[in-house]
């Protein structure tokens, strides 16, 4: 143990020297709280070895912070007592191309005596990934990140945060139009260049539907890496935007009534190096374990919404016929289904995967990937099945026809989703009482805070939180 610690310390010293040589003077150590806010402790690069061996202090109360920094409490967490240690993951240490002089590393959180913090979301995601590996599964995940970019106002509104704000979009081109890329070509070039310099493999970048909206998709990796990438992508876009005099919003609802920002989760299943989405003689090409895994995800989606759609603003986005996947159904290449099966090119042996449509960027990505893994593994354990796939927009079906097909709407409010999470035995077991209880406490506090707010007030109040 002592030898391993000494090796880590020496590796950290060499890494710190490299960072300084590259011009990085500070390291931002981040974790994401249960409200989806990326929190940070920063250290000088020269202190990296100390952080790796001894950690950096942080209060456990952050697990019950809401998105507006109000502090609530759960049965296990809350109040001023206690301390944790943040340990940076040197394997993900990255010099930040959009923030000269800075490097970044995601942090795992441990108790003072070395035990894993039971509410650490990143450790939860890793536990679930290890469960998948123990079951002989390789799960590759990746996120699509959407954001809306606006010009920074010359004078900020002097009213309360809930005051309405007129947004000044820096592009006027149509949805999905090349015009937007022409209008913001320098900005978008810098986004992709910064991501590439940080070893983020960008699959595609394109204008999206809402005014000033764009989307970037990144290559899949192991679940923890996928969640790390989601954090790094978001903060890189934010940094590049600021350097261009722009501001990026990742909020689920930037303007009430308009299409909001999603953060769709893609996942592919493999066993012994072979895709479970390419079974030649199986229905929809899904091997039995893939069917059971996706069946478990579909069955658990009402509770998973409390992890992947964690804000009252999330439910402003979840509207019928908006490609947000608000009905508990699945479909082959159906963008209105909550769970979309993507077939991929027939000649691609590694093609084929699934997409969880409802999730948004207010979510803690570690909770999102960990929750989906837990749901899918429970599906395998219980031999879950998939119903018949839905084609077309389920919102266009009558109520009776949806009932006949067994298609129900997913939770339409955060309260409904939190109620489902509270009753979900598979997620409670996977998360553990401390993390499960902290998430519920934050969800209840968020819903209570916005109980008397209208849609426009909710959107305005949460526009710049993520």
Secondary structure, 3 states (H helix, E strand, C coil): CHHHHHHHHHHHHHHHHHHHHCCCCEEEEEEECCCCCEEEEEEEHHHHHHHHHHCEEECHHHHHECCCCCECCCCCCCCCCCCEEEEECHHHCEECCCCCCEEEEEEEEEECCCCECCCCHHHHHHHHHHHHHHCCCEEEEEEEEEEEEEECCCCCCCCCCCCCCCCCCCCCCCCCCHHHHHHCHHHHHHHHHHHHHCCCCEEEEEECCCCCEEEEEECCEEHHHHHHHHHHHHHHHHHHHHHCCEEEECCCCCCCCCCCCCCCEEEEEEECCEECCCCCCCHHHCCHHHHHHHHHHHHHHHHHHHHHCCCCCHHHHCCCCCCCCCEEEEEECCCCEEEEEECCCCCCCCCCEEEECCCCCCCCHHHHHHHHHHHHHHHHHCCCCCCCCCCCCHHHCCHHHHHHHCCCECCCCHHHHHHHHHHCHHHHHHHCHHHHHHHHHHHHHHHHHCCCCCHHHHHHHHCCCC
